[in-house]
Amino acid sequence: MTHVLFMAIAARSGTFARAVLLLIAAALPAPASAQGEARAWEVLAGGGVVLFRHANAPGGGDPPGMRIGDCATQRNLDAAGRDQARRIGAAFAGRGIAVGAVLTSQWCRTRETAALAFPGRVSDEAAFNSFFGDRAAGPARTTAARAVLSRWSGPGALVVVTHQVNITALTGIFPASGEGIVLERDGPGWRVAGRIRP
């Protein structure tokens, strides 16, 4: 936030003042997002949980008549989304993060994201199914998802690929497509440790 404030002031200042403010901003600690991502990877290396929003799938919601198990009736990943999913897997492999389990909603775009990132590791978990089209199902779905998370004890990290509405209900964060929200133990529950950008 401090970096953003300095940049805003610099944009309105004269050349000399702008140069001084930019030098000050450059000397400040890294933005919280960079620190948060480093912390997120540390937590995952120790067996944390990450909630990924599925990779890029153009549009919003699902077409009328959407059916679980029939990808032709759903909104699916595009080429950019498939590349994004592969990068997720490569990021884990490159950091040597041990993955204990990979859970997904039953939607095709979450399953494909997980399958491309972590081939052969995917298991469906209906507790993480989207409730975008049925908001009344949200509280029960969120309670079920919390129960799944509360049972996790490793070994390795738990990867969950789900939807924006589910992640927002669990964490209060609105993630981008392909973004991961990392959780660490906080007594009997979990707290947000950081974010992994797509």
Salt bridges, closest charged atoms under 4 A:
GLU42 OE1 - ARG39 NH1 3.56
ASP62 OD1 - ARG109 NH1 2.84
ASP70 OD2 - ARG67 NH2 2.37
ASP83 OD1 - ARG86 NH1 3.19
ASP124 OD1 - ARG111 NE 2.88
GLU179 OE2 - ARG195 NE 2.75
GLU179 OE2 - ARG197 NH1 3.08
GLU184 OE1 - ARG39 NH2 2.50
GLU184 OE2 - ARG191 NE 3.22
ASP186 OD1 - ARG191 NH1 3.11
